[in-house]
């Protein structure tokens, strides 16, 4: 569990918080394998036996004061007594992880009835829902992605293949030949469901097939012959052959033709428009289909929904004409009009998915308006992810879904943040849904090691930290479940004799962190974490954009930077040792703040906050909102302000970071540059590079090793591009050199983008400084 605070020395009073103008909060990555310093948790058992404070319900931790018969809570100071069991347990402190570490991960006992122990009731379930109102190219890409997914799935997982268009197709792959059954979707908008329930069309256990390793060729041949002799009565799922059957079923996928749609709707083939994508009805029916086995067959089911366009048939269809109408309109703020959801159908459906234990990942492969503003809730609120691929030619969909399934994830999560009594959590940000009963409790249906959430803080009373000698304390409790495979083999332990069971593990992570109140403004500014500040700022500006439009979000960001500069200069002016002759917009006396102007400038330049008339597609903006609001601070900083590294040769790094400007390239004598923009990795050779320098760089060089390490550390697959400035089009690389571009919405590159921005912020900061100082 990584916890990064915006400031490591907290403001001591509400007046100090107001005066410093720094965002005050934390970014939390609860399922990270280690803390922010790279230290793993101390593990153990007895998560259900950790004593809790009688007053604030905080957990006993290593910061608490222990006495013989009790302990004083580090958060509220309440003295709590030990019961007999706890007193006996704590007679051996070395056996109590919570007393020896501020970061523990403890197992909680799970009843066999809940899928624990050696039971098989917690099998992972995955369902692919494939859009057939699509092109052949789309289907080929999806097939490649699902083949990659099958390689990543844990053997013994259950997998189902469903298609949707104007009808829903269910595949039974557990026999020698894949069998598909169709259920037609009524074209009307009623939400009463299908004329035939999916369970009636195909029993769920015929639909969900076990994914196992491929059998040896000779054994497979013998089983096929035996099956023929037994008239096909052998159930192949029991002899580990369904993986090949699923692959064969994927090869039968074909786009629905206009003739099929016309026959279903009673229209002539020539009058049928492209579409017939009954996504809403299909998802609603699938969730209902799976829900009957939630808690018995599976603890979490993941659905991979592949979309080639907007739903335009049946329940949940979306009107994509609003994009064209608003784009052409001169009198309506298109950004404000296109960011809110069009209908509540998918938000409501997400609530149903949560109750059914179903997590939905959406993979949209389209360059047309799909209204992700409406669809996003189905993924973000059910614990899933939203992906957008506008170009099929260089799509990273197969790699992304393989990464998604290869990394560990937790589910059924409950996240709770507690603070010491002088301050309290304010707003919370991230892809979760709040508990309807308890404050500061968030439920997360699915959480991987990258998912990050944020909180900002307020003071509980006007006195602030009344006792400045006492530290401020934050405790984060994260209770979650994981499914672990248990491989069982017969005596000879051959692969063919292996069977796979799964057990459900419930765990509790507790992280308790202390922060000292600052004695003055300088301590606050010197303790700033600029990446954590950006993390909170991005969350706030996304909410502002959704509520009041992108223009208002941009103004909010600029106003905050000007206020920060003004308050920083006020702090300088109060120190007689550092007289202020003019407004210092570069934070020259505070290294921790010096990167903030560049980060804010880059945020204003990013597609997240660029205006609609600059050509930013609304679906792409929604995709970035979903991506950025789930990233941890360092990754988000790279996505906003890329890292530019220079190399004197493929095996020798020259300088670890340059500013994003053409001037930096000209001043640098290095011929090779690596630009890391999180979603893109670009290797750029300048036109002056020695012709004898190998291009692209060799696979065994330092530059390639760095690239491979960066790719492995990502939650998504970055696109890798090699550009030789003397021979190739350098437009992509130059588009990231943002410091010479404007931020005012004209879209034209100027010679003084960041310089002009600094001066405009300086002018506003000077006005604030003059007004507040009374001069």
Secondary structure, 3 states (H helix, E strand, C coil): CEEEECECEECCCHHHHHHHCCCCEEEEECCCCECCCCCECEEEECHHHCCECCCCCCECCCCCEECCCEEECCCCCCEEECCHHHHHHCCCHHHCHHHHCCEEEEEECCCHHHCCCCCCCCCCEEEEEEECCCCHHHHHHHHHHHHHHHHHCCCCEEEEEEEECCEEEEEECCCCCCEEEEEECCCCCCCCCCCCCHHHHCCHHHHCEEECCCCCHHHHHHHHHHHHHCCCCCCHHHHCCHHHHHHHHHCCCCCCCHHHHHHHHCCCHHHCCCCCCCHHHHHHHHHHHHHCCECCCECCEEEEEEECCCCCCCCCCCCCHHHHHHHHCCCCCHHHHHHCCCCCHHHHHHHHHHHCCEEEEEEEECCCCCCHHHHHHHHHCCCCCEEEECCCCCCCHHHHHHHHHHCCEEEEEEEEEEECCCEEEEEEECCCEECCCCCCEEEEEEEECCCCEEEEEEECCCCCCCCCCCCEEEEEEEEEEEEEEEEECCCCCCHHHCEEEEEEEEEEEEEEEEEEECCCHHHHHHCECHHHHHHHHHHHHHHHHHHHCHHHHHHHHHHHHHHHHHHHHHHHHCCCCCCCCCCCCCCCCCHHHCCHHHHHHHHHHCCCCCCHHHCCCHHHHHHHHHHHCCCCHHHHHHHHCCEEEEEEECCEEEEEEECCCHHHHHHCCCCEEEEECCCEEEEEECCCCCCCCCCCCCCCCHHHHHHHHHHHCCCCCCEEEEEECCCCCCHHHHHCCHHHECCCCCCCECCCHHHHHHHHHHHHHHHHHHHHHCC
